[in-house]
Amino acid sequence: MVTSPMGILLFVAALFRVIKSPKRTETLTRMVVAFIATLLAICLPAAVLRIGDSEPWGRLTGLVGLLVAVIVGQWHSRSPKASA
C-alpha cells in the first residue's frame, strides 16, 4: 500500500502546527479530537448505509481527518487565548 503525497504533506503540517504552538498539549488534544470526530462523522454513516467500497472511503476519511486536524491546530494556535 502506497501513502499519498497529500497525506504526507498533511501529516508534516500537523506536526509543524503542534511544534510551533505555544500550548502544545492543548493543541494536540484539540487536533486529535477533531481527527477522531471527523473519522466518526464520515465512516460511520458510510458503513451503516454500505455506500461503495470501504477502502477508498477509509483513505478519503483519513485525508479529510488530517485536513480538519491541521485547520483546528492552526485555528487554536492563532487564537488570542492560546498565546496568552
PDB file of N, CA, C and O in Angstrom, chain B, residues numbered from 101:
ATOM      1  N   MET B 101       0.836  -1.163   0.000  1.00  0.00           N
ATOM      2  CA  MET B 101       0.000   0.000   0.000  1.00  0.00           C
ATOM      3  C   MET B 101       0.896   1.247   0.000  1.00  0.00           C
ATOM      4  O   MET B 101       1.844   1.350   0.779  1.00  0.00           O
ATOM      5  N   VAL B 102       0.577   2.167  -0.874  1.00  0.00           N
ATOM      6  CA  VAL B 102       1.368   3.382  -1.020  1.00  0.00           C
ATOM      7  C   VAL B 102       0.641   4.542  -0.343  1.00  0.00           C
ATOM      8  O   VAL B 102      -0.570   4.704  -0.494  1.00  0.00           O
ATOM      9  N   THR B 103       1.391   5.337   0.397  1.00  0.00           N
ATOM     10  CA  THR B 103       0.828   6.518   1.050  1.00  0.00           C
ATOM     11  C   THR B 103       0.774   7.657   0.047  1.00  0.00           C
ATOM     12  O   THR B 103       1.705   7.850  -0.735  1.00  0.00           O
ATOM     13  N   SER B 104      -0.306   8.402   0.071  1.00  0.00           N
ATOM     14  CA  SER B 104      -0.452   9.501  -0.877  1.00  0.00           C
ATOM     15  C   SER B 104       0.439  10.676  -0.469  1.00  0.00           C
ATOM     16  O   SER B 104       0.679  10.888   0.720  1.00  0.00           O
ATOM     17  N   PRO B 105       0.925  11.433  -1.441  1.00  0.00           N
ATOM     18  CA  PRO B 105       1.733  12.615  -1.116  1.00  0.00           C
ATOM     19  C   PRO B 105       0.948  13.648  -0.304  1.00  0.00           C
ATOM     20  O   PRO B 105       1.521  14.347   0.531  1.00  0.00           O
ATOM     21  N   MET B 106      -0.349  13.742  -0.547  1.00  0.00           N
ATOM     22  CA  MET B 106      -1.172  14.689   0.209  1.00  0.00           C
ATOM     23  C   MET B 106      -1.230  14.289   1.678  1.00  0.00           C
ATOM     24  O   MET B 106      -1.200  15.155   2.552  1.00  0.00           O
ATOM     25  N   GLY B 107      -1.311  13.000   1.963  1.00  0.00           N
ATOM     26  CA  GLY B 107      -1.307  12.526   3.341  1.00  0.00           C
ATOM     27  C   GLY B 107      -0.004  12.851   4.048  1.00  0.00           C
ATOM     28  O   GLY B 107      -0.005  13.234   5.218  1.00  0.00           O
ATOM     29  N   ILE B 108       1.107  12.700   3.341  1.00  0.00           N
ATOM     30  CA  ILE B 108       2.412  13.023   3.924  1.00  0.00           C
ATOM     31  C   ILE B 108       2.501  14.520   4.215  1.00  0.00           C
ATOM     32  O   ILE B 108       2.970  14.918   5.282  1.00  0.00           O
ATOM     33  N   LEU B 109       2.056  15.349   3.276  1.00  0.00           N
ATOM     34  CA  LEU B 109       2.082  16.801   3.474  1.00  0.00           C
ATOM     35  C   LEU B 109       1.201  17.225   4.650  1.00  0.00           C
ATOM     36  O   LEU B 109       1.600  18.067   5.454  1.00  0.00           O
ATOM     37  N   LEU B 110       0.015  16.647   4.749  1.00  0.00           N
ATOM     38  CA  LEU B 110      -0.878  16.992   5.850  1.00  0.00           C
ATOM     39  C   LEU B 110      -0.312  16.531   7.189  1.00  0.00           C
ATOM     40  O   LEU B 110      -0.460  17.229   8.192  1.00  0.00           O
ATOM     41  N   PHE B 111       0.332  15.371   7.218  1.00  0.00           N
ATOM     42  CA  PHE B 111       0.939  14.892   8.454  1.00  0.00           C
ATOM     43  C   PHE B 111       2.090  15.793   8.893  1.00  0.00           C
ATOM     44  O   PHE B 111       2.230  16.096  10.078  1.00  0.00           O
ATOM     45  N   VAL B 112       2.908  16.217   7.939  1.00  0.00           N
ATOM     46  CA  VAL B 112       4.012  17.136   8.251  1.00  0.00           C
ATOM     47  C   VAL B 112       3.456  18.476   8.730  1.00  0.00           C
ATOM     48  O   VAL B 112       3.987  19.069   9.669  1.00  0.00           O
ATOM     49  N   ALA B 113       2.387  18.955   8.086  1.00  0.00           N
ATOM     50  CA  ALA B 113       1.767  20.209   8.509  1.00  0.00           C
ATOM     51  C   ALA B 113       1.200  20.087   9.928  1.00  0.00           C
ATOM     52  O   ALA B 113       1.297  21.027  10.716  1.00  0.00           O
ATOM     53  N   ALA B 114       0.616  18.943  10.249  1.00  0.00           N
ATOM     54  CA  ALA B 114       0.087  18.731  11.596  1.00  0.00           C
ATOM     55  C   ALA B 114       1.213  18.724  12.635  1.00  0.00           C
ATOM     56  O   ALA B 114       1.075  19.320  13.703  1.00  0.00           O
ATOM     57  N   LEU B 115       2.310  18.058  12.327  1.00  0.00           N
ATOM     58  CA  LEU B 115       3.451  18.055  13.243  1.00  0.00           C
ATOM     59  C   LEU B 115       4.010  19.468  13.419  1.00  0.00           C
ATOM     60  O   LEU B 115       4.343  19.868  14.534  1.00  0.00           O
ATOM     61  N   PHE B 116       4.112  20.211  12.339  1.00  0.00           N
ATOM     62  CA  PHE B 116       4.605  21.584  12.394  1.00  0.00           C
ATOM     63  C   PHE B 116       3.707  22.446  13.263  1.00  0.00           C
ATOM     64  O   PHE B 116       4.193  23.257  14.052  1.00  0.00           O
ATOM     65  N   ARG B 117       2.387  22.273  13.121  1.00  0.00           N
ATOM     66  CA  ARG B 117       1.428  23.042  13.928  1.00  0.00           C
ATOM     67  C   ARG B 117       1.615  22.758  15.399  1.00  0.00           C
ATOM     68  O   ARG B 117       1.582  23.683  16.211  1.00  0.00           O
ATOM     69  N   VAL B 118       1.812  21.498  15.766  1.00  0.00           N
ATOM     70  CA  VAL B 118       1.977  21.132  17.174  1.00  0.00           C
ATOM     71  C   VAL B 118       3.298  21.687  17.710  1.00  0.00           C
ATOM     72  O   VAL B 118       3.341  22.185  18.834  1.00  0.00           O
ATOM     73  N   ILE B 119       4.359  21.610  16.936  1.00  0.00           N
ATOM     74  CA  ILE B 119       5.673  22.078  17.385  1.00  0.00           C
ATOM     75  C   ILE B 119       5.689  23.590  17.573  1.00  0.00           C
ATOM     76  O   ILE B 119       6.279  24.088  18.532  1.00  0.00           O
ATOM     77  N   LYS B 120       5.047  24.323  16.668  1.00  0.00           N
ATOM     78  CA  LYS B 120       5.068  25.786  16.724  1.00  0.00           C
ATOM     79  C   LYS B 120       4.036  26.382  17.683  1.00  0.00           C
ATOM     80  O   LYS B 120       4.047  27.590  17.920  1.00  0.00           O
ATOM     81  N   SER B 121       3.167  25.574  18.224  1.00  0.00           N
ATOM     82  CA  SER B 121       2.112  26.073  19.093  1.00  0.00           C
ATOM     83  C   SER B 121       2.663  26.427  20.472  1.00  0.00           C
ATOM     84  O   SER B 121       3.517  25.710  20.994  1.00  0.00           O
ATOM     85  N   PRO B 122       2.183  27.534  21.076  1.00  0.00           N
ATOM     86  CA  PRO B 122       2.636  27.866  22.421  1.00  0.00           C
ATOM     87  C   PRO B 122       2.141  26.877  23.487  1.00  0.00           C
ATOM     88  O   PRO B 122       2.842  26.625  24.467  1.00  0.00           O
ATOM     89  N   LYS B 123       0.959  26.325  23.301  1.00  0.00           N
ATOM     90  CA  LYS B 123       0.420  25.320  24.226  1.00  0.00           C
ATOM     91  C   LYS B 123       0.293  24.002  23.459  1.00  0.00           C
ATOM     92  O   LYS B 123      -0.761  23.691  22.904  1.00  0.00           O
ATOM     93  N   ARG B 124       1.378  23.241  23.439  1.00  0.00           N
ATOM     94  CA  ARG B 124       1.462  22.047  22.597  1.00  0.00           C
ATOM     95  C   ARG B 124       0.439  20.977  22.957  1.00  0.00           C
ATOM     96  O   ARG B 124      -0.237  20.437  22.081  1.00  0.00           O
ATOM     97  N   THR B 125       0.328  20.673  24.242  1.00  0.00           N
ATOM     98  CA  THR B 125      -0.562  19.567  24.620  1.00  0.00           C
ATOM     99  C   THR B 125      -2.026  19.902  24.357  1.00  0.00           C
ATOM    100  O   THR B 125      -2.796  19.037  23.940  1.00  0.00           O
ATOM    101  N   GLU B 126      -2.412  21.146  24.598  1.00  0.00           N
ATOM    102  CA  GLU B 126      -3.796  21.540  24.346  1.00  0.00           C
ATOM    103  C   GLU B 126      -4.099  21.530  22.844  1.00  0.00           C
ATOM    104  O   GLU B 126      -5.173  21.101  22.423  1.00  0.00           O
ATOM    105  N   THR B 127      -3.144  22.005  22.046  1.00  0.00           N
ATOM    106  CA  THR B 127      -3.325  21.997  20.591  1.00  0.00           C
ATOM    107  C   THR B 127      -3.399  20.562  20.076  1.00  0.00           C
ATOM    108  O   THR B 127      -4.254  20.240  19.251  1.00  0.00           O
ATOM    109  N   LEU B 128      -2.510  19.705  20.558  1.00  0.00           N
ATOM    110  CA  LEU B 128      -2.511  18.306  20.138  1.00  0.00           C
ATOM    111  C   LEU B 128      -3.821  17.623  20.520  1.00  0.00           C
ATOM    112  O   LEU B 128      -4.375  16.852  19.736  1.00  0.00           O
ATOM    113  N   THR B 129      -4.313  17.906  21.718  1.00  0.00           N
ATOM    114  CA  THR B 129      -5.577  17.311  22.162  1.00  0.00           C
ATOM    115  C   THR B 129      -6.726  17.733  21.261  1.00  0.00           C
ATOM    116  O   THR B 129      -7.537  16.903  20.851  1.00  0.00           O
ATOM    117  N   ARG B 130      -6.795  19.020  20.953  1.00  0.00           N
ATOM    118  CA  ARG B 130      -7.867  19.502  20.074  1.00  0.00           C
ATOM    119  C   ARG B 130      -7.756  18.902  18.676  1.00  0.00           C
ATOM    120  O   ARG B 130      -8.770  18.591  18.050  1.00  0.00           O
ATOM    121  N   MET B 131      -6.527  18.738  18.186  1.00  0.00           N
ATOM    122  CA  MET B 131      -6.338  18.159  16.856  1.00  0.00           C
ATOM    123  C   MET B 131      -6.757  16.688  16.829  1.00  0.00           C
ATOM    124  O   MET B 131      -7.376  16.235  15.867  1.00  0.00           O
ATOM    125  N   VAL B 132      -6.424  15.953  17.874  1.00  0.00           N
ATOM    126  CA  VAL B 132      -6.800  14.536  17.939  1.00  0.00           C
ATOM    127  C   VAL B 132      -8.318  14.387  18.035  1.00  0.00           C
ATOM    128  O   VAL B 132      -8.904  13.522  17.382  1.00  0.00           O
ATOM    129  N   VAL B 133      -8.946  15.223  18.842  1.00  0.00           N
ATOM    130  CA  VAL B 133     -10.408  15.172  18.962  1.00  0.00           C
ATOM    131  C   VAL B 133     -11.067  15.497  17.630  1.00  0.00           C
ATOM    132  O   VAL B 133     -12.037  14.846  17.242  1.00  0.00           O
ATOM    133  N   ALA B 134     -10.550  16.500  16.927  1.00  0.00           N
ATOM    134  CA  ALA B 134     -11.107  16.859  15.617  1.00  0.00           C
ATOM    135  C   ALA B 134     -10.913  15.730  14.608  1.00  0.00           C
ATOM    136  O   ALA B 134     -11.806  15.453  13.807  1.00  0.00           O
ATOM    137  N   PHE B 135      -9.756  15.080  14.644  1.00  0.00           N
ATOM    138  CA  PHE B 135      -9.476  13.969  13.738  1.00  0.00           C
ATOM    139  C   PHE B 135     -10.437  12.805  13.978  1.00  0.00           C
ATOM    140  O   PHE B 135     -11.009  12.259  13.035  1.00  0.00           O
ATOM    141  N   ILE B 136     -10.609  12.434  15.241  1.00  0.00           N
ATOM    142  CA  ILE B 136     -11.487  11.309  15.582  1.00  0.00           C
ATOM    143  C   ILE B 136     -12.947  11.643  15.268  1.00  0.00           C
ATOM    144  O   ILE B 136     -13.688  10.801  14.760  1.00  0.00           O
ATOM    145  N   ALA B 137     -13.351  12.870  15.573  1.00  0.00           N
ATOM    146  CA  ALA B 137     -14.732  13.275  15.276  1.00  0.00           C
ATOM    147  C   ALA B 137     -15.000  13.241  13.772  1.00  0.00           C
ATOM    148  O   ALA B 137     -16.081  12.836  13.344  1.00  0.00           O
ATOM    149  N   THR B 138     -14.038  13.658  12.983  1.00  0.00           N
ATOM    150  CA  THR B 138     -14.193  13.615  11.526  1.00  0.00           C
ATOM    151  C   THR B 138     -14.267  12.177  11.040  1.00  0.00           C
ATOM    152  O   THR B 138     -15.086  11.850  10.182  1.00  0.00           O
ATOM    153  N   LEU B 139     -13.420  11.322  11.582  1.00  0.00           N
ATOM    154  CA  LEU B 139     -13.463   9.909  11.182  1.00  0.00           C
ATOM    155  C   LEU B 139     -14.824   9.299  11.482  1.00  0.00           C
ATOM    156  O   LEU B 139     -15.399   8.593  10.653  1.00  0.00           O
ATOM    157  N   LEU B 140     -15.328   9.579  12.675  1.00  0.00           N
ATOM    158  CA  LEU B 140     -16.626   9.022  13.050  1.00  0.00           C
ATOM    159  C   LEU B 140     -17.759   9.615  12.218  1.00  0.00           C
ATOM    160  O   LEU B 140     -18.700   8.911  11.854  1.00  0.00           O
ATOM    161  N   ALA B 141     -17.669  10.905  11.919  1.00  0.00           N
ATOM    162  CA  ALA B 141     -18.738  11.563  11.166  1.00  0.00           C
ATOM    163  C   ALA B 141     -18.810  11.093   9.716  1.00  0.00           C
ATOM    164  O   ALA B 141     -19.873  11.155   9.097  1.00  0.00           O
ATOM    165  N   ILE B 142     -17.698  10.628   9.177  1.00  0.00           N
ATOM    166  CA  ILE B 142     -17.698  10.190   7.776  1.00  0.00           C
ATOM    167  C   ILE B 142     -17.806   8.670   7.659  1.00  0.00           C
ATOM    168  O   ILE B 142     -18.572   8.166   6.838  1.00  0.00           O
ATOM    169  N   CYS B 143     -17.051   7.946   8.466  1.00  0.00           N
ATOM    170  CA  CYS B 143     -17.004   6.481   8.331  1.00  0.00           C
ATOM    171  C   CYS B 143     -18.270   5.782   8.815  1.00  0.00           C
ATOM    172  O   CYS B 143     -18.736   4.838   8.176  1.00  0.00           O
ATOM    173  N   LEU B 144     -18.825   6.228   9.920  1.00  0.00           N
ATOM    174  CA  LEU B 144     -19.998   5.534  10.454  1.00  0.00           C
ATOM    175  C   LEU B 144     -21.204   5.574   9.507  1.00  0.00           C
ATOM    176  O   LEU B 144     -21.802   4.526   9.259  1.00  0.00           O
ATOM    177  N   PRO B 145     -21.582   6.731   8.973  1.00  0.00           N
ATOM    178  CA  PRO B 145     -22.711   6.702   8.033  1.00  0.00           C
ATOM    179  C   PRO B 145     -22.415   5.874   6.782  1.00  0.00           C
ATOM    180  O   PRO B 145     -23.300   5.189   6.268  1.00  0.00           O
ATOM    181  N   ALA B 146     -21.178   5.933   6.292  1.00  0.00           N
ATOM    182  CA  ALA B 146     -20.821   5.148   5.115  1.00  0.00           C
ATOM    183  C   ALA B 146     -20.880   3.652   5.406  1.00  0.00           C
ATOM    184  O   ALA B 146     -21.283   2.862   4.553  1.00  0.00           O
ATOM    185  N   ALA B 147     -20.474   3.268   6.618  1.00  0.00           N
ATOM    186  CA  ALA B 147     -20.506   1.847   6.980  1.00  0.00           C
ATOM    187  C   ALA B 147     -21.933   1.370   7.226  1.00  0.00           C
ATOM    188  O   ALA B 147     -22.294   0.260   6.834  1.00  0.00           O
ATOM    189  N   VAL B 148     -22.733   2.192   7.863  1.00  0.00           N
ATOM    190  CA  VAL B 148     -24.107   1.804   8.157  1.00  0.00           C
ATOM    191  C   VAL B 148     -24.923   1.713   6.871  1.00  0.00           C
ATOM    192  O   VAL B 148     -25.692   0.771   6.677  1.00  0.00           O
ATOM    193  N   LEU B 149     -24.748   2.693   6.004  1.00  0.00           N
ATOM    194  CA  LEU B 149     -25.506   2.713   4.750  1.00  0.00           C
ATOM    195  C   LEU B 149     -24.877   1.841   3.658  1.00  0.00           C
ATOM    196  O   LEU B 149     -25.469   1.640   2.598  1.00  0.00           O
ATOM    197  N   ARG B 150     -23.682   1.328   3.927  1.00  0.00           N
ATOM    198  CA  ARG B 150     -22.945   0.475   2.979  1.00  0.00           C
ATOM    199  C   ARG B 150     -22.807   1.152   1.624  1.00  0.00           C
ATOM    200  O   ARG B 150     -23.193   0.614   0.586  1.00  0.00           O
ATOM    201  N   ILE B 151     -22.242   2.352   1.673  1.00  0.00           N
ATOM    202  CA  ILE B 151     -22.056   3.141   0.456  1.00  0.00           C
ATOM    203  C   ILE B 151     -20.694   2.803  -0.139  1.00  0.00           C
ATOM    204  O   ILE B 151     -19.663   3.080   0.475  1.00  0.00           O
ATOM    205  N   GLY B 152     -20.681   2.215  -1.311  1.00  0.00           N
ATOM    206  CA  GLY B 152     -19.454   1.974  -2.046  1.00  0.00           C
ATOM    207  C   GLY B 152     -18.484   1.042  -1.357  1.00  0.00           C
ATOM    208  O   GLY B 152     -18.837   0.310  -0.432  1.00  0.00           O
ATOM    209  N   ASP B 153     -17.242   1.091  -1.836  1.00  0.00           N
ATOM    210  CA  ASP B 153     -16.173   0.251  -1.322  1.00  0.00           C
ATOM    211  C   ASP B 153     -15.592   0.896  -0.062  1.00  0.00           C
ATOM    212  O   ASP B 153     -15.468   2.119   0.009  1.00  0.00           O
ATOM    213  N   SER B 154     -15.243   0.092   0.916  1.00  0.00           N
ATOM    214  CA  SER B 154     -14.794   0.639   2.197  1.00  0.00           C
ATOM    215  C   SER B 154     -13.360   1.173   2.153  1.00  0.00           C
ATOM    216  O   SER B 154     -13.033   2.093   2.903  1.00  0.00           O
ATOM    217  N   GLU B 155     -12.497   0.619   1.294  1.00  0.00           N
ATOM    218  CA  GLU B 155     -11.103   1.074   1.268  1.00  0.00           C
ATOM    219  C   GLU B 155     -10.953   2.519   0.784  1.00  0.00           C
ATOM    220  O   GLU B 155     -10.255   3.295   1.436  1.00  0.00           O
ATOM    221  N   PRO B 156     -11.575   2.913  -0.330  1.00  0.00           N
ATOM    222  CA  PRO B 156     -11.473   4.335  -0.717  1.00  0.00           C
ATOM    223  C   PRO B 156     -12.105   5.281   0.308  1.00  0.00           C
ATOM    224  O   PRO B 156     -11.611   6.386   0.528  1.00  0.00           O
ATOM    225  N   TRP B 157     -13.205   4.836   0.933  1.00  0.00           N
ATOM    226  CA  TRP B 157     -13.829   5.662   1.971  1.00  0.00           C
ATOM    227  C   TRP B 157     -12.858   5.875   3.129  1.00  0.00           C
ATOM    228  O   TRP B 157     -12.767   6.978   3.668  1.00  0.00           O
ATOM    229  N   GLY B 158     -12.139   4.834   3.510  1.00  0.00           N
ATOM    230  CA  GLY B 158     -11.177   4.946   4.603  1.00  0.00           C
ATOM    231  C   GLY B 158     -10.027   5.877   4.262  1.00  0.00           C
ATOM    232  O   GLY B 158      -9.607   6.684   5.092  1.00  0.00           O
ATOM    233  N   ARG B 159      -9.520   5.767   3.049  1.00  0.00           N
ATOM    234  CA  ARG B 159      -8.423   6.650   2.630  1.00  0.00           C
ATOM    235  C   ARG B 159      -8.869   8.098   2.564  1.00  0.00           C
ATOM    236  O   ARG B 159      -8.165   8.995   3.029  1.00  0.00           O
ATOM    237  N   LEU B 160     -10.027   8.323   1.992  1.00  0.00           N
ATOM    238  CA  LEU B 160     -10.559   9.674   1.889  1.00  0.00           C
ATOM    239  C   LEU B 160     -10.850  10.249   3.277  1.00  0.00           C
ATOM    240  O   LEU B 160     -10.578  11.422   3.532  1.00  0.00           O
ATOM    241  N   THR B 161     -11.389   9.443   4.155  1.00  0.00           N
ATOM    242  CA  THR B 161     -11.686   9.890   5.506  1.00  0.00           C
ATOM    243  C   THR B 161     -10.408  10.251   6.254  1.00  0.00           C
ATOM    244  O   THR B 161     -10.383  11.231   6.999  1.00  0.00           O
ATOM    245  N   GLY B 162      -9.360   9.481   6.066  1.00  0.00           N
ATOM    246  CA  GLY B 162      -8.078   9.795   6.705  1.00  0.00           C
ATOM    247  C   GLY B 162      -7.522  11.128   6.240  1.00  0.00           C
ATOM    248  O   GLY B 162      -7.032  11.917   7.049  1.00  0.00           O
ATOM    249  N   LEU B 163      -7.594  11.384   4.934  1.00  0.00           N
ATOM    250  CA  LEU B 163      -7.104  12.666   4.414  1.00  0.00           C
ATOM    251  C   LEU B 163      -7.943  13.835   4.909  1.00  0.00           C
ATOM    252  O   LEU B 163      -7.402  14.872   5.291  1.00  0.00           O
ATOM    253  N   VAL B 164      -9.264  13.670   4.902  1.00  0.00           N
ATOM    254  CA  VAL B 164     -10.145  14.735   5.387  1.00  0.00           C
ATOM    255  C   VAL B 164      -9.919  14.953   6.881  1.00  0.00           C
ATOM    256  O   VAL B 164      -9.912  16.092   7.348  1.00  0.00           O
ATOM    257  N   GLY B 165      -9.737  13.875   7.626  1.00  0.00           N
ATOM    258  CA  GLY B 165      -9.471  13.993   9.059  1.00  0.00           C
ATOM    259  C   GLY B 165      -8.177  14.733   9.346  1.00  0.00           C
ATOM    260  O   GLY B 165      -8.121  15.562  10.254  1.00  0.00           O
ATOM    261  N   LEU B 166      -7.132  14.435   8.572  1.00  0.00           N
ATOM    262  CA  LEU B 166      -5.866  15.156   8.739  1.00  0.00           C
ATOM    263  C   LEU B 166      -6.031  16.630   8.390  1.00  0.00           C
ATOM    264  O   LEU B 166      -5.496  17.498   9.080  1.00  0.00           O
ATOM    265  N   LEU B 167      -6.769  16.914   7.323  1.00  0.00           N
ATOM    266  CA  LEU B 167      -7.000  18.303   6.929  1.00  0.00           C
ATOM    267  C   LEU B 167      -7.742  19.061   8.027  1.00  0.00           C
ATOM    268  O   LEU B 167      -7.378  20.188   8.362  1.00  0.00           O
ATOM    269  N   VAL B 168      -8.773  18.447   8.580  1.00  0.00           N
ATOM    270  CA  VAL B 168      -9.532  19.096   9.659  1.00  0.00           C
ATOM    271  C   VAL B 168      -8.650  19.287  10.887  1.00  0.00           C
ATOM    272  O   VAL B 168      -8.744  20.318  11.553  1.00  0.00           O
ATOM    273  N   ALA B 169      -7.794  18.315  11.201  1.00  0.00           N
ATOM    274  CA  ALA B 169      -6.902  18.443  12.351  1.00  0.00           C
ATOM    275  C   ALA B 169      -5.919  19.589  12.158  1.00  0.00           C
ATOM    276  O   ALA B 169      -5.648  20.332  13.101  1.00  0.00           O
ATOM    277  N   VAL B 170      -5.389  19.742  10.970  1.00  0.00           N
ATOM    278  CA  VAL B 170      -4.460  20.847  10.688  1.00  0.00           C
ATOM    279  C   VAL B 170      -5.185  22.184  10.808  1.00  0.00           C
ATOM    280  O   VAL B 170      -4.644  23.136  11.370  1.00  0.00           O
ATOM    281  N   ILE B 171      -6.401  22.260  10.284  1.00  0.00           N
ATOM    282  CA  ILE B 171      -7.173  23.506  10.367  1.00  0.00           C
ATOM    283  C   ILE B 171      -7.474  23.850  11.827  1.00  0.00           C
ATOM    284  O   ILE B 171      -7.344  25.005  12.231  1.00  0.00           O
ATOM    285  N   VAL B 172      -7.872  22.863  12.612  1.00  0.00           N
ATOM    286  CA  VAL B 172      -8.155  23.107  14.033  1.00  0.00           C
ATOM    287  C   VAL B 172      -6.888  23.532  14.773  1.00  0.00           C
ATOM    288  O   VAL B 172      -6.933  24.431  15.612  1.00  0.00           O
ATOM    289  N   GLY B 173      -5.765  22.892  14.467  1.00  0.00           N
ATOM    290  CA  GLY B 173      -4.497  23.276  15.096  1.00  0.00           C
ATOM    291  C   GLY B 173      -4.090  24.694  14.734  1.00  0.00           C
ATOM    292  O   GLY B 173      -3.630  25.449  15.591  1.00  0.00           O
ATOM    293  N   GLN B 174      -4.254  25.056  13.479  1.00  0.00           N
ATOM    294  CA  GLN B 174      -3.943  26.418  13.037  1.00  0.00           C
ATOM    295  C   GLN B 174      -4.858  27.425  13.736  1.00  0.00           C
ATOM    296  O   GLN B 174      -4.403  28.468  14.206  1.00  0.00           O
ATOM    297  N   TRP B 175      -6.121  27.109  13.798  1.00  0.00           N
ATOM    298  CA  TRP B 175      -7.107  27.995  14.407  1.00  0.00           C
ATOM    299  C   TRP B 175      -6.812  28.174  15.897  1.00  0.00           C
ATOM    300  O   TRP B 175      -6.869  29.287  16.421  1.00  0.00           O
ATOM    301  N   HIS B 176      -6.494  27.064  16.572  1.00  0.00           N
ATOM    302  CA  HIS B 176      -6.223  27.144  18.012  1.00  0.00           C
ATOM    303  C   HIS B 176      -4.936  27.906  18.291  1.00  0.00           C
ATOM    304  O   HIS B 176      -4.900  28.721  19.212  1.00  0.00           O
ATOM    305  N   SER B 177      -3.886  27.667  17.526  1.00  0.00           N
ATOM    306  CA  SER B 177      -2.609  28.322  17.818  1.00  0.00           C
ATOM    307  C   SER B 177      -2.638  29.802  17.448  1.00  0.00           C
ATOM    308  O   SER B 177      -1.825  30.573  17.957  1.00  0.00           O
ATOM    309  N   ARG B 178      -3.555  30.216  16.573  1.00  0.00           N
ATOM    310  CA  ARG B 178      -3.669  31.624  16.204  1.00  0.00           C
ATOM    311  C   ARG B 178      -4.678  32.391  17.037  1.00  0.00           C
ATOM    312  O   ARG B 178      -4.766  33.614  16.931  1.00  0.00           O
ATOM    313  N   SER B 179      -5.441  31.690  17.863  1.00  0.00           N
ATOM    314  CA  SER B 179      -6.443  32.372  18.676  1.00  0.00           C
ATOM    315  C   SER B 179      -5.758  33.194  19.764  1.00  0.00           C
ATOM    316  O   SER B 179      -4.680  32.820  20.227  1.00  0.00           O
ATOM    317  N   PRO B 180      -6.362  34.304  20.180  1.00  0.00           N
ATOM    318  CA  PRO B 180      -5.744  35.138  21.222  1.00  0.00           C
ATOM    319  C   PRO B 180      -5.586  34.420  22.563  1.00  0.00           C
ATOM    320  O   PRO B 180      -4.645  34.701  23.306  1.00  0.00           O
ATOM    321  N   LYS B 181      -6.501  33.492  22.882  1.00  0.00           N
ATOM    322  CA  LYS B 181      -6.430  32.798  24.169  1.00  0.00           C
ATOM    323  C   LYS B 181      -5.260  31.816  24.202  1.00  0.00           C
ATOM    324  O   LYS B 181      -4.726  31.551  25.279  1.00  0.00           O
ATOM    325  N   ALA B 182      -4.844  31.267  23.054  1.00  0.00           N
ATOM    326  CA  ALA B 182      -3.759  30.276  23.047  1.00  0.00           C
ATOM    327  C   ALA B 182      -2.418  30.925  23.321  1.00  0.00           C
ATOM    328  O   ALA B 182      -1.547  30.295  23.920  1.00  0.00           O
ATOM    329  N   SER B 183      -2.226  32.162  22.902  1.00  0.00           N
ATOM    330  CA  SER B 183      -0.935  32.809  23.098  1.00  0.00           C
ATOM    331  C   SER B 183      -0.828  33.522  24.436  1.00  0.00           C
ATOM    332  O   SER B 183       0.249  33.992  24.803  1.00  0.00           O
ATOM    333  N   ALA B 184      -1.922  33.608  25.160  1.00  0.00           N
ATOM    334  CA  ALA B 184      -1.899  34.305  26.452  1.00  0.00           C
ATOM    335  C   ALA B 184      -1.409  33.404  27.570  1.00  0.00           C
ATOM    336  O   ALA B 184      -1.330  33.835  28.720  1.00  0.00           O
TER     337      ALA B 184
END
